[in-house]
Amino acid sequence: MLNEFTKRLKMLSRPRWTVAVAVVALAGGAATYGFTKIGGTKAGHSEVSSQSRKGLQRYTPTPAEWASLTIEPVTKRAFPKSYLE
């Protein structure tokens, strides 16, 4: 069986080999593109905030905001229903 296959391969002409290699390369490239661009998993946003995804821009408080910054102990509070809906 292997001997028959090698005989058939030897019978192919150079232009047919060229076409066969081109078809295989094209099919492989199309399959790779299909798996990566079309059928692959979509790269969604992670659990990172939209502000940090913007690049090197970052929030810097103004001097007035720094001056009004306070630290308070944790307290338990009840939220109105309007906040929960």
C-alpha positions as CSV (number, residue, x, y, z in Angstrom):
1,M,0.0,0.0,0.0
2,L,2.8,2.4,0.9
3,N,4.6,1.4,-2.3
4,E,1.6,2.3,-4.4
5,F,1.3,5.7,-2.7
6,T,5.0,6.5,-3.4
7,K,4.6,5.5,-7.0
8,R,1.7,7.8,-7.4
9,L,3.6,10.7,-5.8
10,K,6.5,10.1,-8.2
11,M,4.1,10.4,-11.1
12,L,2.9,13.9,-10.3
13,S,4.5,16.6,-12.4
14,R,6.2,19.7,-11.0
15,P,3.2,22.1,-11.7
16,R,0.8,19.7,-10.0
17,W,3.1,19.7,-6.9
18,T,3.2,23.4,-6.9
19,V,-0.6,23.7,-7.0
20,A,-1.0,21.0,-4.4
21,V,1.4,22.8,-2.0
22,A,-0.3,26.1,-2.6
23,V,-3.7,24.6,-1.9
24,V,-2.6,23.0,1.3
25,A,-0.9,26.3,2.4
26,L,-4.0,28.3,1.6
27,A,-6.3,25.8,3.4
28,G,-4.0,25.9,6.5
29,G,-3.9,29.7,6.5
30,A,-7.7,29.9,6.2
31,A,-8.2,27.4,9.0
32,T,-5.8,29.3,11.2
33,Y,-7.6,32.6,10.5
34,G,-11.0,31.0,11.1
35,F,-10.0,29.6,14.4
36,T,-8.3,32.8,15.7
37,K,-10.6,35.5,14.3
38,I,-14.0,34.0,13.7
39,G,-14.5,30.9,15.9
40,G,-12.1,31.7,18.7
41,T,-13.1,32.9,22.1
42,K,-13.9,36.6,22.3
43,A,-11.5,38.6,24.3
44,G,-13.7,40.5,26.7
45,H,-12.9,43.0,29.3
46,S,-11.6,41.6,32.6
47,E,-12.7,42.7,36.0
48,V,-10.6,45.8,35.6
49,S,-12.3,49.2,35.7
50,S,-12.8,51.2,32.6
51,Q,-10.6,53.9,34.0
52,S,-7.6,51.6,34.3
53,R,-8.1,50.4,30.7
54,K,-7.6,53.9,29.3
55,G,-3.8,53.6,29.5
56,L,-1.5,55.8,31.4
57,Q,-4.2,58.3,32.4
58,R,-5.1,58.2,36.0
59,Y,-7.1,60.2,38.5
60,T,-5.2,62.7,40.6
61,P,-7.1,64.5,43.4
62,T,-6.9,68.2,43.5
63,P,-5.4,70.0,46.6
64,A,-9.0,70.8,47.7
65,E,-10.0,67.2,47.5
66,W,-6.9,66.1,49.5
67,A,-7.8,68.7,52.1
68,S,-11.4,67.4,52.4
69,L,-10.3,63.7,52.7
70,T,-11.2,62.2,56.1
71,I,-11.0,58.7,57.6
72,E,-13.9,57.5,59.6
73,P,-14.7,54.3,61.5
74,V,-16.9,51.7,59.8
75,T,-20.5,52.0,60.7
76,K,-23.6,50.0,59.9
77,R,-26.2,51.9,57.9
78,A,-29.6,51.0,56.3
79,F,-30.0,51.9,52.7
80,P,-33.4,53.2,51.4
81,K,-35.1,50.8,49.0
82,S,-34.7,53.2,46.2
83,Y,-30.9,52.5,46.2
84,L,-31.5,48.7,46.1
85,E,-33.8,48.7,43.0
